[in-house]
Amino acid sequence: MPAISNKGQLMPQSPIRKLVPFAEQATKEGKSIYYLNIGQPDIKTPKIALDAVKNFDIETLAYSRSEGSETYRDKIASYYAKHDILVKHDNIIVTTGGSEALLFAFGSIMDVDDEIIIPEPFYANYNGFSTASGVKVVPVISKIEDNFALPPIEEFEKLITPKTKAILICNPGNPTGYLYSKEEIKKLASIVKKHDLFLIADEVYREFVYDGNVHYSVMQEEDIEENAIMIDSVSKRYSMCGARVGCLVSKNKNVIETVLKFAQARLSPPTLAQIASEAALETSQSYFDAVIEEYVDRRNTLISELQKIDGVKVAKPKGAFYCIAELPVKNSDDFAQWLLESFDVDGETIMVAPAGGFYSTPRVGLNQIRIAYVLKKESLVKAVKILKEALKVYKD
């Protein structure tokens, strides 16, 4: 039998999606499930974006430019200007989701066996992108006791080797919801400048910032224009996960020229989705105000309910719509599967994401779960009550 590649065998399963078969079986058995495992917002997509596609008069659905349409990139640049991020359309490559932007970034700045430093826990697919690119993730651990704040910059410096090419952050963070402060970004800017590294910032949750905090982008740091690469996406901002439109932004011309070669190799980003994404840029501020208010309400409800459970520790998110909870269990993978296979309260159970998959350090985070608060408050309250009852009877 022909062999699968080593890379293919090493490719990690998604900790978010690997439990899907158990959820499907639970549904077949008549259970209702509260899905806390995936960041699929229940917020409606802006009507202006959907109407743009419905009303688009087209006879041939053609390729777009590999870097994305110029009109769309111009409008993205105008959007960024409102956030004090000053870039031009030729600093932007439109991609098929933020995922492709990250893959293009990895391919453009790193070779096989190069290293990238990432504060963990981190978005689980960073492990997959690294494996696909033959790149080694070097983790620096942030702690729930510190609310997952940036680890001391000295911890980063200890990990830098001749193979180190970049530092990657998610801001605000998935899975932690932590928002890096301006001071923390400046510390990272200083170290990448000192060691001639790239600083990649995944900023897809930029709008989701709470409690009067302000998002500060790596693209606002003037001293690292050659070092900074920003990843973005319409998925969460406009509740358009299925559009699969993102972008990579950098003022480093060599980076953009190289990323464009990867973009040309896959031909083009989706044409209709770009039309929807361009229209979405006209979404009114009232839409975002209402969404932020809703998420703050949900976050406060979730954290309050979790704090009522003995033995549960939870970090309070400053942004995005995720939190990490530490449970009195040894292995959250087993616990999450058990919830679907063997537990319910009046025919209802919950689906969570085991947090071990958000780390690259072996056997770290095994007693943690990620919760996405993308359900209405009433559902979150019911879900946490189910979690509380489950912890009472679960045995490792």
C-alpha positions in Angstrom: 0.0 0.0 0.0 1.4 3.5 -0.9 2.6 5.4 2.2 1.3 8.6 3.6 3.9 11.3 4.1 5.5 12.0 7.4 4.0 15.5 7.2 0.6 14.1 6.7 0.9 11.7 9.6 2.2 14.6 11.9 -0.7 16.9 10.8 -2.7 17.4 14.0 -6.4 16.9 14.2 -8.5 19.9 15.1 -9.4 19.8 18.8 -12.5 21.7 17.9 -13.8 19.4 15.2 -12.6 15.9 16.2 -15.5 15.4 18.5 -18.1 16.0 15.8 -18.8 12.3 15.2 -19.7 11.9 18.9 -22.0 15.0 18.7 -23.7 13.6 15.6 -24.3 10.3 17.4 -25.6 12.1 20.4 -28.1 14.0 18.2 -29.2 10.7 16.6 -29.9 9.4 20.1 -32.2 12.4 20.6 -30.0 14.6 22.7 -30.0 18.4 22.3 -26.5 19.9 22.4 -25.4 23.4 23.4 -22.4 24.0 21.1 -19.7 25.9 23.0 -16.9 24.4 21.0 -16.6 26.5 17.9 -16.4 30.2 17.1 -19.3 30.3 14.8 -21.2 33.5 15.8 -25.0 33.4 15.8 -25.0 37.1 14.9 -26.7 37.9 11.6 -24.5 38.8 8.7 -25.0 42.4 7.6 -27.8 42.6 5.1 -25.8 45.0 3.0 -23.2 42.2 2.3 -25.8 39.6 1.4 -27.7 42.0 -0.8 -24.6 42.9 -2.8 -24.3 39.3 -3.9 -28.0 38.8 -4.5 -28.1 42.0 -6.7 -24.9 41.4 -8.6 -25.6 41.3 -12.3 -23.2 38.7 -13.7 -23.0 36.5 -16.8 -19.6 34.9 -16.2 -18.2 34.2 -12.8 -14.5 35.0 -13.6 -11.3 34.9 -11.7 -10.4 37.9 -9.7 -6.9 39.3 -9.5 -4.6 37.0 -7.5 -4.0 39.8 -4.9 -7.7 40.7 -4.8 -9.6 43.4 -6.6 -8.1 46.8 -6.4 -11.3 48.5 -5.4 -11.8 46.1 -2.5 -8.2 46.6 -1.3 -8.6 50.4 -1.6 -11.7 50.2 0.6 -9.9 47.9 3.1 -7.1 50.5 3.3 -9.8 53.2 4.0 -11.3 51.0 6.7 -7.8 50.6 8.4 -7.3 54.3 8.3 -10.3 54.7 10.6 -8.3 52.6 13.1 -5.1 54.6 12.7 -3.5 51.9 10.5 -2.1 53.8 7.5 -1.6 51.4 4.6 -2.2 51.5 0.8 -3.9 48.9 -1.4 -0.5 47.6 -2.5 0.3 46.7 1.1 -2.6 44.2 1.0 -3.0 40.7 -0.4 -6.6 39.3 -0.3 -6.6 35.7 0.7 -9.0 32.8 1.1 -9.7 33.4 4.8 -7.2 34.3 7.4 -5.9 30.7 7.3 -4.5 31.1 3.8 -2.9 34.4 4.9 -1.1 32.6 7.7 0.0 29.8 5.4 1.3 32.4 2.9 3.1 34.2 5.7 4.8 31.0 6.9 5.8 30.1 3.4 7.2 33.5 2.6 9.4 34.1 5.6 10.4 30.6 6.8 12.1 27.5 5.5 11.8 23.9 6.7 13.1 23.6 10.3 13.0 27.3 10.9 11.4 28.3 14.2 8.5 30.6 15.3 7.8 31.6 18.9 4.1 31.7 19.9 2.6 32.5 23.3 0.5 29.5 24.3 -2.3 28.6 24.5 -2.9 29.7 20.9 -5.3 29.1 18.0 -5.0 25.4 17.4 -4.5 25.6 13.6 -1.2 27.4 14.2 0.1 23.9 14.9 -1.4 22.7 11.6 0.0 25.6 9.6 3.5 25.0 11.1 3.4 21.3 10.3 2.2 22.0 6.8 5.1 24.4 6.4 7.8 22.2 8.1 8.3 24.9 10.7 8.9 24.3 14.4 6.7 26.0 17.0 8.6 27.2 20.0 6.0 27.9 22.7 6.3 30.5 25.5 3.7 29.6 28.1 1.2 32.2 29.4 -0.7 31.4 32.5 -4.3 31.4 33.6 -3.2 32.9 36.9 -2.0 36.0 35.0 -5.2 36.1 32.8 -2.9 34.9 29.9 -1.0 38.2 29.8 2.1 38.4 27.6 4.9 36.4 29.3 8.0 38.4 30.4 9.9 39.5 27.3 13.0 37.8 28.8 11.2 34.5 28.3 11.0 35.2 24.6 14.6 36.3 24.4 15.8 33.0 26.0 14.1 31.1 23.1 15.6 33.0 20.2 18.1 30.9 18.1 19.7 31.3 14.7 16.6 29.4 13.4 14.1 31.8 14.9 12.4 33.8 12.1 9.2 35.2 13.7 7.0 35.8 16.7 3.3 35.2 16.2 0.5 36.6 18.4 -3.3 36.6 18.2 -4.7 39.9 19.4 -7.3 39.7 20.9 -6.6 36.1 21.5 -8.2 32.9 20.5 -8.6 30.8 22.7 -8.0 33.1 25.7 -9.8 36.4 24.9 -6.7 38.3 26.1 -6.1 41.7 24.6 -2.4 42.8 24.4 -1.9 46.3 25.6 0.0 49.0 23.7 2.9 48.5 26.1 3.0 44.8 25.5 3.0 45.3 21.7 5.9 47.8 22.1 7.9 45.2 24.0 7.4 42.7 21.2 8.3 45.4 18.7 11.5 46.1 20.5 12.6 42.5 20.5 11.8 41.8 16.9 13.7 44.9 15.9 16.7 43.9 18.1 16.9 40.4 16.7 15.7 41.2 13.1 12.6 39.0 13.3 9.1 39.2 11.9 6.2 40.0 14.2 3.0 38.4 12.8 -0.2 39.6 14.4 -3.5 37.7 13.8 -5.9 40.6 14.4 -9.2 39.0 13.1 -11.0 39.9 16.4 -10.0 43.6 16.3 -13.6 44.9 16.7 -14.3 42.7 19.7 -12.7 44.6 22.5 -14.5 45.3 25.9 -14.5 47.4 29.0 -13.3 50.6 27.5 -10.0 49.0 26.2 -8.6 50.0 22.9 -7.0 47.7 20.3 -3.5 48.6 19.3 -2.2 47.1 16.1 1.3 46.0 15.2 0.8 48.1 12.1 0.7 51.2 14.3 4.3 50.7 15.3 6.4 52.9 13.0 9.8 51.4 14.0 8.9 47.9 12.7 7.4 48.6 9.3 9.8 46.0 7.7 9.1 43.5 10.5 5.3 43.6 10.9 2.8 41.3 9.2 -0.9 41.6 10.0 -3.4 38.8 9.3 -7.1 39.7 9.0 -10.4 38.3 8.0 -14.1 39.1 7.5 -15.2 35.9 9.2 -15.8 37.2 12.7 -16.1 40.9 12.2 -19.2 40.6 9.9 -20.2 37.1 11.0 -19.2 35.9 7.5 -17.2 32.7 8.3 -18.4 31.0 5.2 -17.2 33.8 2.9 -13.6 32.6 3.3 -12.1 36.1 2.7 -9.1 37.4 4.6 -6.0 39.4 3.9 -2.3 39.8 4.7 -1.0 43.3 5.3 2.6 44.4 5.4 4.7 47.4 4.4 7.6 45.1 3.7 7.7 45.1 -0.2 9.7 41.8 -0.3 7.1 40.1 1.9 4.2 41.3 -0.3 6.0 40.4 -3.5 6.7 36.9 -2.2 3.2 36.4 -0.8 1.8 37.4 -4.2 3.7 34.5 -5.8 1.9 32.1 -3.4 -1.4 33.9 -4.3 -0.8 33.5 -8.0 -0.1 29.8 -7.5 -3.6 29.3 -6.1 -5.0 31.7 -8.8 -7.4 34.0 -7.0 -9.6 34.5 -3.9 -13.3 33.9 -4.3 -15.0 36.6 -6.5 -18.5 36.6 -5.1 -17.2 36.6 -1.5 -15.1 39.6 -2.3 -18.2 41.4 -3.5 -19.9 40.6 -0.2 -16.8 41.6 1.8 -16.5 44.9 0.0 -20.1 45.8 0.7 -19.7 44.7 4.3 -17.2 47.6 4.8 -20.2 49.9 4.6 -21.7 48.3 7.7 -22.9 51.0 10.1 -21.2 51.5 13.5 -24.6 50.7 15.2 -24.2 47.1 14.0 -20.9 46.8 15.9 -22.2 48.7 18.9 -25.0 46.2 19.2 -22.8 43.2 18.7 -20.3 44.4 21.3 -23.0 45.0 23.8 -24.4 41.5 23.2 -21.0 39.9 23.6 -20.1 41.8 26.8 -23.5 40.7 28.2 -22.8 37.1 27.3 -19.2 37.2 28.6 -20.4 38.6 32.0 -23.1 36.0 32.2 -20.7 33.1 31.3 -17.9 34.2 33.7 -20.4 34.8 36.5 -22.0 31.3 36.1 -18.6 29.5 35.9 -17.3 31.2 39.0 -20.2 29.6 40.9 -18.8 26.1 40.3 -16.4 24.8 43.0 -13.1 23.8 41.6 -13.4 25.8 38.3 -10.9 28.6 37.5 -11.6 30.9 34.6 -9.8 33.8 33.0 -11.8 36.9 32.2 -11.5 37.8 28.5 -10.9 41.4 27.4 -11.8 40.7 23.8 -12.9 38.1 21.2 -15.6 35.7 22.3 -13.7 32.8 24.0 -12.5 32.0 27.4 -10.4 29.2 29.0 -11.8 27.4 32.0 -9.7 25.1 34.2 -11.7 22.1 35.5 -11.2 19.6 38.3 -10.6 16.8 35.8 -7.4 15.2 34.6 -8.1 15.0 30.9 -10.6 17.3 29.2 -10.5 15.3 26.0 -12.0 12.3 27.8 -14.4 14.6 29.7 -15.6 16.3 26.5 -16.2 12.9 24.8 -18.0 11.6 27.9 -20.3 14.6 27.9 -21.5 13.7 24.4 -21.5 9.9 24.8 -22.7 9.3 28.3 -24.2 12.4 30.0 -27.3 14.6 29.7 -29.6 16.6 31.9 -33.2 16.1 30.7 -32.0 15.2 27.2 -29.5 18.1 27.0 -25.7 18.1 27.0 -22.9 20.4 25.9 -20.0 20.3 23.5 -16.8 22.0 24.5 -13.3 22.2 23.0 -10.6 20.5 25.0 -7.8 23.0 25.5 -4.8 20.6 25.2 -5.0 21.1 21.4 -4.3 24.8 21.9 -0.9 24.1 23.3 2.2 22.7 21.6 3.9 21.7 24.8 3.0 18.1 25.6 0.6 17.4 28.4 -0.1 21.1 29.2 -3.7 22.4 29.4 -5.2 18.9 29.7 -7.5 20.0 32.5 -8.7 23.1 30.6 -11.5 23.7 28.0 -12.2 26.5 25.7 -15.7 27.9 25.7 -17.0 30.1 22.8 -19.8 32.3 24.1 -21.6 32.5 20.8 -24.9 31.5 22.2 -27.6 33.6 23.8 -27.4 34.3 27.5 -30.3 31.9 28.4 -28.5 29.1 26.6 -25.1 29.9 28.3 -26.8 29.7 31.7 -28.3 26.3 30.9 -25.0 25.1 29.4 -23.1 26.0 32.6 -25.7 24.3 34.7 -25.2 21.1 32.7 -21.4 21.5 33.1 -21.9 21.9 36.9 -24.0 18.7 37.1 -21.6 16.8 34.9 -18.6 17.6 37.2 -20.5 16.3 40.2 -20.7 12.8 38.7 -17.8 12.5 36.3 -14.9 10.2 37.4 -11.5 10.4 35.6 
